[in-house]
């Protein structure tokens, strides 16, 4: 790995961090056997310490890939079947629609295909029953689209998968993850609970120019996004996914089932699909396995480019860190691999072309209203609930944003805090627009 190129990347990260007002960033890159890591900025604006490559960050939803790997290990051990109904293992499962509860499979949980509103952030305590109590709340969660209709990001499905792991193994979720993955991979500085993290150098999230509180996540959210670690450990985890399923001469999983984690299971849009938790992206002409994470003021990315033997880790402790992780990913693809990621370009349209998309779309957690103003499609989003738990008030709505068409039923956000976000419109069996998908989450059309 070229020192000169790494220095250019470090300079790019530092400049982007400053421009976006992000207090701290940690980056790790492994490429064809060579390893680089670095920290930038501070851990906490109120009590600043330098970010290093040993600073612990909340990795958020990257945790979901650990859940998927654990479940596939249990499949290999004969303890689970991906295509068995979840009720095979959790007979008391109830969802808002009885048919969904009866038919939803383990595979559906790991591929965001269950269809219920996946943003259920409810603190059910720190006890051993936290995940079982959480699972009962799914009975009231709105069913946004029918089972296996389209990928719609689902935190709740992964918390349910964590409960499933506990029931099958008879041990706490965190214990199973530690025994099955963290310990064998030597991830000795990876933790779920604040009482472990607090004894190490760790980052806190930031939003609106101040420390984001609360820092902790409820135990019910651990399977969906509760793991904390540093870039060195996550690089080791990424490198494991490029291997044959062994670590330190210990077999964790067969090569065939490890490969299954990254094998497309359902299409998302164009050249993107979903594996078992992993997003599989073929847009750049070379396959990328990736997953991001977002907690309260911390945004992260893990990306693996198997053809080029590359693993990228990027952690931030600012609420707009997603823009930085995206830019770092694009810089690495363009400058290290000479495989730039193509960006969707707006296409010509008439005002009449926009009319079919006008309406209100709802998913329980939030809604979006679309209208035509001045010949442009304008969207306004409003959240009804907050994060990280049910007691957190919802944030103020962002300003209205312009949506520009880039293809059939495919738009991008052209301005505002969600600039470059992609919007997909999903049609129902009759061919009419039934849903809008933003941030990988489906919103049901409730009126035009």
C-alpha positions in Angstrom: 0.0 0.0 0.0 1.5 3.3 -1.1 2.4 5.7 1.8 1.9 8.6 -0.6 -1.6 7.5 -1.5 -2.4 6.9 2.2 -1.2 10.4 3.1 -3.5 11.8 0.4 -6.4 9.9 1.9 -5.6 11.1 5.4 -5.5 14.7 4.1 -8.8 14.2 2.3 -10.4 12.8 5.5 -9.1 15.7 7.6 -10.4 18.3 5.2 -13.8 16.6 4.9 -14.1 16.3 8.7 -13.3 20.0 9.2 -15.7 21.1 6.4 -18.6 19.1 7.9 -18.0 20.0 11.5 -17.4 16.4 12.6 -15.3 16.3 15.8 -13.6 13.0 15.3 -12.9 10.3 12.7 -11.1 6.9 12.7 -10.1 5.2 9.4 -8.7 1.8 8.7 -7.7 0.3 5.3 -6.4 -3.2 4.5 -5.3 -3.8 0.9 -3.6 -6.9 -0.3 -2.0 -7.8 2.9 -1.0 -4.3 4.0 -2.7 -2.4 6.9 -3.1 1.3 7.7 -5.1 2.9 10.5 -5.4 6.5 11.8 -7.4 8.7 14.0 -8.4 12.4 13.6 -9.9 15.0 15.8 -11.3 14.4 19.3 -13.6 11.9 21.0 -15.8 14.4 22.9 -16.2 18.2 22.4 -16.8 18.7 26.1 -14.0 16.5 27.3 -11.6 16.1 24.4 -9.2 13.3 23.9 -7.4 12.5 20.7 -9.1 9.9 18.5 -6.7 7.1 17.8 -7.0 3.7 16.0 -7.8 2.2 19.4 -10.7 4.6 20.2 -14.0 2.7 20.6 -17.0 3.8 18.5 -20.5 2.6 18.4 -20.6 0.7 15.1 -24.3 0.7 14.9 -26.0 -1.5 12.3 -22.8 -3.1 11.2 -23.7 -5.3 14.2 -26.3 -6.9 12.0 -23.6 -8.7 10.0 -22.4 -10.3 13.3 -26.0 -11.5 13.9 -26.3 -12.9 10.4 -22.9 -14.7 10.7 -23.9 -16.2 14.1 -27.2 -17.5 12.7 -25.5 -19.0 9.7 -23.1 -20.7 12.1 -26.2 -22.2 13.9 -27.5 -23.3 10.5 -24.3 -25.2 10.0 -24.6 -26.8 13.4 -28.1 -27.9 12.6 -29.8 -25.7 15.2 -31.5 -23.4 12.7 -33.0 -23.5 9.2 -33.0 -20.3 7.3 -36.2 -21.1 5.5 -38.1 -22.4 8.6 -40.9 -20.1 9.9 -39.7 -18.1 12.9 -42.5 -19.7 14.8 -40.6 -23.0 14.6 -38.4 -21.5 17.3 -40.5 -18.8 18.7 -44.0 -20.3 18.8 -45.5 -17.2 20.6 -44.6 -14.7 17.9 -47.4 -12.3 17.0 -47.4 -9.6 14.4 -50.1 -7.1 13.4 -51.1 -9.4 10.5 -51.6 -13.0 11.5 -50.5 -14.4 8.1 -47.1 -12.6 8.4 -46.5 -14.1 11.9 -47.2 -17.6 10.5 -45.1 -17.3 7.4 -42.1 -15.0 8.2 -38.9 -17.0 8.0 -35.4 -16.7 9.5 -34.2 -15.6 6.1 -36.8 -12.9 5.9 -35.4 -11.4 9.2 -31.9 -11.2 7.9 -32.8 -9.7 4.5 -35.2 -6.9 5.6 -38.1 -8.6 3.9 -40.6 -8.9 6.8 -42.5 -5.8 5.8 -43.4 -4.4 9.2 -42.2 -0.9 10.3 -38.7 -1.7 11.4 -38.0 1.3 13.5 -39.2 0.2 16.9 -36.9 1.7 19.5 -38.3 0.7 22.9 -36.2 0.3 26.0 -37.3 -3.0 27.7 -34.6 -2.8 30.4 -31.3 -4.5 30.9 -32.6 -7.8 32.2 -32.4 -11.3 30.6 -35.9 -10.9 29.3 -35.2 -7.6 27.4 -35.4 -9.2 24.0 -38.3 -11.5 24.8 -40.3 -8.4 26.0 -39.3 -6.5 22.9 -40.5 -9.3 20.7 -44.0 -9.0 22.2 -44.2 -5.4 21.0 -44.2 -6.5 17.4 -47.8 -7.5 17.7 -48.7 -3.7 17.4 -46.1 -2.7 14.8 -47.7 -1.5 11.5 -47.3 -3.8 8.5 -46.1 -1.4 5.8 -46.0 -3.8 2.9 -46.8 -7.5 2.5 -44.2 -10.1 3.5 -41.4 -10.5 0.8 -42.7 -7.6 -1.3 -39.5 -5.5 -1.3 -36.4 -4.8 0.9 -37.4 -2.3 3.6 -34.8 -1.7 6.3 -35.8 -3.4 9.5 -34.1 -2.9 12.9 -36.9 -4.7 14.7 -36.3 -7.9 12.6 -32.7 -8.1 13.9 -33.7 -7.5 17.5 -36.1 -10.4 17.0 -33.2 -12.4 15.4 -31.3 -11.7 18.6 -34.1 -13.1 20.7 -34.1 -16.1 18.4 -30.4 -16.7 19.0 -31.0 -16.5 22.8 -33.8 -19.0 22.7 -31.9 -21.5 20.5 -28.7 -21.2 22.5 -30.1 -20.8 26.0 -27.6 -18.0 26.7 -27.7 -14.2 26.5 -27.3 -12.7 23.0 -24.1 -10.9 23.9 -22.5 -14.0 25.3 -23.2 -16.0 22.2 -21.8 -13.3 19.9 -18.7 -13.1 22.1 -18.2 -16.9 22.1 -19.0 -17.5 18.4 -17.2 -14.5 16.8 -15.5 -11.9 19.0 -13.3 -14.2 21.0 -12.2 -16.5 18.1 -11.3 -13.4 16.0 -9.3 -11.8 18.8 -11.7 -8.8 19.1 -10.8 -8.4 22.7 -11.8 -4.7 22.8 -15.4 -5.2 21.4 -18.2 -4.7 23.8 -22.0 -4.1 24.0 -22.4 -2.6 27.5 -21.5 0.9 28.7 -19.9 -0.6 31.8 -17.3 -2.3 29.6 -16.8 0.6 27.2 -16.3 3.2 29.9 -12.9 1.7 31.0 -11.5 2.4 27.5 -11.0 5.5 25.3 -14.3 5.9 23.5 -16.1 8.4 21.3 -19.4 10.0 22.0 -21.8 11.2 19.3 -22.5 14.8 18.4 -25.3 16.7 16.8 -26.2 20.4 16.5 -22.7 21.3 17.7 -23.0 19.6 21.0 -22.6 16.2 22.6 -25.5 13.9 21.8 -27.3 12.3 24.8 -28.0 9.7 25.9 -24.9 7.8 24.7 -26.0 4.3 25.5 -28.4 2.0 23.6 -31.0 -0.1 25.2 -30.3 -3.8 25.4 -33.3 -4.5 23.1 -31.3 -2.7 20.4 -28.1 -4.6 20.8 -28.7 -7.1 17.9 -29.8 -4.2 15.7 -26.8 -2.0 16.4 -25.2 -2.2 19.8 -21.6 -3.3 19.3 -18.7 -1.0 20.1 -15.1 -1.5 18.9 -12.1 0.2 17.3 -11.0 0.2 13.6 -8.3 -2.4 14.1 -10.8 -5.0 15.4 -13.3 -4.2 12.6 -10.6 -4.5 10.0 -9.8 -8.0 11.4 -13.5 -8.9 11.1 -13.6 -7.6 7.5 -10.5 -9.6 6.6 -12.1 -12.7 8.1 -15.0 -12.4 5.6 -12.4 -12.6 2.8 -11.1 -15.9 4.1 -12.1 -19.5 4.3 -14.0 -19.4 7.6 -11.1 -20.0 9.8 -9.3 -17.8 12.3 -6.1 -18.7 14.2 -6.4 -22.2 12.8 -9.9 -22.5 14.3 -12.9 -23.2 12.0 -15.7 -20.8 12.7 -17.8 -21.7 9.6 -17.5 -23.5 6.3 -16.3 -21.5 3.2 -19.6 -22.3 1.5 -21.8 -20.8 4.3 -19.5 -17.8 4.8 -20.0 -17.1 1.1 -23.7 -17.4 1.6 -23.6 -14.3 3.8 -22.5 -12.2 0.8 -24.6 -13.9 -1.8 -27.5 -11.8 -3.2 -30.8 -13.0 -1.7 -33.3 -10.4 -3.0 -32.9 -7.5 -5.4 -33.0 -3.9 -4.1 -32.7 -1.7 -7.2 -30.6 -1.9 -10.4 -27.3 -3.4 -9.5 -27.8 -3.5 -5.7 -29.2 -6.4 -3.7 -29.3 -7.7 -0.2 -27.4 -10.7 1.1 -27.7 -12.0 4.6 -27.5 -8.6 6.3 -24.8 -7.5 3.9 -25.6 -5.0 1.1 -24.2 -6.3 -2.2 -23.3 -3.5 -4.6 -22.2 -4.1 -8.2 -22.6 -0.5 -9.5 -18.8 0.1 -9.9 -18.3 -3.0 -12.0 -16.6 -4.8 -9.1 -18.6 -6.3 -6.3 -18.7 -4.5 -2.9 -20.0 -5.9 0.3 -20.9 -3.1 2.7 -22.9 -2.1 5.7 -23.2 1.2 7.5 -24.2 2.1 11.0 -25.8 5.1 12.7 -26.5 5.6 16.4 -27.1 8.9 18.2 -24.5 11.1 16.6 -22.2 8.4 15.4 -22.1 7.2 11.8 -19.9 4.3 10.5 -19.0 2.2 7.4 -17.5 -1.2 6.7 -16.9 -2.0 3.1 -15.2 -5.0 1.5 -14.1 -5.3 -2.1 -13.3 -9.0 -2.5 -11.9 -8.9 -6.1 -9.3 -6.3 -5.0 -8.6 -7.7 -1.5 -9.6 -4.5 0.2 -11.3 -3.7 3.5 -12.3 -0.2 4.5 -13.5 1.0 7.9 -14.6 4.5 8.6 -16.0 5.8 12.0 -17.3 9.3 12.7 -18.8 10.9 15.8 -20.9 13.5 14.1 -24.6 13.2 13.0 -23.7 14.2 9.4 -20.9 11.6 9.3 -22.8 9.7 6.6 -21.7 12.3 4.0 -18.0 11.7 5.1 -18.2 7.9 5.0 -19.7 8.1 1.6 -17.0 10.4 0.3 -14.2 8.3 1.8 -15.7 5.2 0.1 -15.9 7.0 -3.2 -12.3 8.3 -2.9 -10.9 4.8 -2.1 -12.8 3.2 -5.0 -11.6 5.9 -7.4 -8.0 6.4 -6.2 -7.0 3.0 -4.9 -8.9 0.7 -7.3 -9.6 2.9 -10.3 -13.2 1.8 -10.1 -15.3 5.0 -9.5 -18.9 4.4 -8.3 -21.2 5.9 -11.0 -23.7 8.5 -9.7 -27.3 8.7 -10.9 -27.8 11.7 -13.2 -31.1 13.7 -13.5 -33.1 13.2 -16.6 -35.4 15.5 -18.6 -39.0 15.5 -17.5 -42.3 17.3 -17.9 -44.4 18.4 -14.9 -47.0 15.8 -16.0 -44.4 13.1 -15.4 -44.3 13.9 -11.7 -48.1 13.8 -11.1 -48.3 10.0 -10.5 -45.9 10.3 -7.5 -47.8 13.1 -5.6 -49.4 12.0 -2.4 -48.8 11.1 1.3 -46.7 8.1 2.3 -46.6 6.7 5.9 -44.7 4.1 7.8 -45.7 4.7 11.4 -42.4 6.1 12.6 -42.6 8.9 10.0 -44.4 10.2 7.0 -43.5 11.9 3.7 -45.7 14.2 1.7 -45.0 14.9 -2.0 -46.4 17.8 -4.0 -45.6 19.7 -7.2 -44.5 23.3 -6.7 -43.2 25.4 -9.5 -43.0 22.4 -11.8 -40.8 20.5 -9.3 -41.6 17.5 -7.1 -41.1 18.7 -3.5 -41.0 16.4 -0.5 -41.5 17.0 3.2 -40.7 14.4 5.9 -41.9 14.4 9.5 -40.9 12.0 12.2 -43.4 11.0 14.9 -40.9 9.2 17.1 -37.3 9.7 18.3 -34.2 7.7 18.8 -32.7 5.9 20.8 -35.8 4.9 22.8 -39.5 5.6 23.2 -38.9 8.6 25.5 -36.8 10.5 23.0 -38.8 13.3 21.4 -38.9 13.4 17.6 -36.5 15.8 15.9 -37.8 18.9 14.1 -38.7 18.2 10.4 -36.0 19.0 7.9 -36.8 21.6 5.3 -38.7 20.6 2.2 -36.5 19.1 -0.5 -36.5 18.8 -4.3 -36.7 15.4 -5.9 -35.2 14.9 -9.3 -36.0 11.9 -11.5 -32.9 9.8 -12.6 -34.9 6.9 -14.1 -38.2 5.2 -14.1 -39.6 5.3 -10.5 -36.2 6.4 -9.3 -35.4 9.9 -7.9 -32.6 11.6 -6.0 -32.8 14.3 -3.3 -31.3 17.4 -4.9 -30.9 19.7 -1.8 -31.1 19.9 1.9 -29.6 17.6 4.6 -30.5 14.5 2.6 -28.8 15.6 -0.6 -27.9 12.6 -2.9 -30.3 10.3 -1.0 -32.0 7.9 -3.5 -35.8 7.4 -3.5 -37.4 4.4 -5.2 -41.1 4.0 -5.9 -42.4 0.5 -5.6 -45.5 -0.6 -7.5 -48.1 -3.1 -6.3 -49.4 -6.1 -8.1 -51.8 -3.9 -10.2 -49.0 -1.7 -11.4 -49.9 1.3 -9.3 -47.5 3.1 -7.0 -47.9 1.5 -3.6 -44.8 2.6 -1.7 -42.0 5.1 -1.5 -38.6 3.9 -0.2 -36.2 6.4 1.3 -33.2 5.5 3.5 -34.0 1.9 2.4 -37.3 2.2 4.4 -40.6 1.8 2.7 -43.5 4.2 3.3 -47.0 3.1 2.3 -49.0 5.4 0.1 -52.0 6.5 2.0 -53.5 8.9 -0.4 -52.7 10.7 -3.7 
